[in-house]
Amino acid sequence: MSPAEVVDFEPPYLFPEYRSTVLRAPHRPLVRLPEEWFHRGPGPAFGRIPVSPDDADLTRQHKGEPLGERIILAGRVVDEDGAPVRDTLVEVWQANAAGRYADPADDHLAPLDPNFTGAGRCRTDSDGRYRFVTIKPGAYPWQNHENAWRPAHVHFSLFGPQLSGRLVTQMYFPGDPLMRLDPILNSIPDARGRQLLVASFDIASTTPGWALAYRWDIVIRGRRATPLER
Amino acid sequence: MSERPRPTPSQTVGPFFGFALPFTGDVDAVRPDGTGTLRIEGQVLDGAGEPVPDSLVEVWHASQFARCRTDVEGAFHFNLAKPAALRLLDGRVRAPHMNVTVFARGLLRHLETFLYFPDESEANSTDPVLELLDPNLRATLIARPDGQVLRFDIRLQGESETAFFAL
């Protein structure tokens, strides 16, 4: 496939409907560097970021259990060849069930949950799989425009094995009527691209009597990063 | 037609990551009191010249990695060691530099740039990345000595906008 045929699903930097882009989007186009300079160059060494097995269960970080709908959020991280991205760091953060972040900067008048922080980390396994236990986040209002609400979402940060693989994004829940109205999601011009950010309800991965489940697979930019090439 | 999976698109880091992404020692790519440790200080600024208080800056090179959330003044700092020059696959040599990644509310995709060192003027003058740039743009990538520290400001937009790269 030649580069011209590749449909770019990435959002632009400037998307005025998302007001904060107006003064923060660079005016100059990005400087393109010859790909051969960086081909298969390794990505950041994220090994200093601490991660313990407990960090993958966001419902067990406090004395009691958080309020909200308990969910299992799992999926697979692959590269552009479909090969698993093994042992890579996945960081997540989110609002609580009421739509409030445990962040001092969040002044939304919804209750904090003393039993929920909403931050987790894990590493993918040998098949590229990750798995978190959390609660379904709530929608919340923001100041972007009149009566603006963010659809429920979970933030994700991934490194990937290669220089081009760094990814920070957001995962949405299927059927959320707010997605249609959200300028951040709709900054992605192609509906197929937006669909890539929506998880699937996954009845097979639920724990009967305990938790519902959503599946969301992630494709990291980059190709066939085998240990030999690192 | 290839069935290759499409990369997952990017979304903004948002304003509320400060409770989640920082970690103990995150700004120290090397020991802050080690021999040869350099302290980098800078500010992230928007198109109006205002500080960007909700951005996350990461620097890395080889085994060094550090992360800093900007404060209310848009300020960040790092402790790092100047890396060695790097030979590209085509044999050309890149001057010592750090990779710099910027995330922020209002940045739907992150930005990538490079930090070069002011005491490497000879290596910088033949660096293949710097050579691609006009002199005024080149200057945005070279940290400047400021007392005991090196100063590296990141201007997201405007006349003295930092050079950003597609990798």
Interface residues (C-beta under 8 A of the other chain):
Chain A: M1 V7 F9 E10 P11 P12 Y13 F15 Y18 R19 S20 T21 V22 L23 R24 A25 P26 H27 R28 L30 V31 R32 L33 E36 W37 F38 H39 P44 A45 F46 G47 R48 I49 P50 V78 E80 D81 G82 E91 V92 W93 A95 Y101 A102 D103 P104 A105 D106 T117 G118 A119 H155 S157 L163 S164 R166 L167 V168 T169 Q170 I184 L185 S187 I188 R192 G193 R194 L196 L197 I218 V219 I220 R221
Chain B: M1 S2 R4 P5 R6 P7 T8 P9 S10 Q11 T12 V13 G14 P15 F16 F17 G18 F19 A20 L21 F23 T24 G25 D26 D46 G47 A48 E50 V52 D54 E58 W60 A62 S63 Q64 F65 R67 L88 L89 D90 R92 N99 T101 F103 A104 R105 G106 L107 L108 R109 H110 L111 P128 V129 L132 L133 L156 Q157 G158 E161 T162 A163 F164 F165 A166 L167
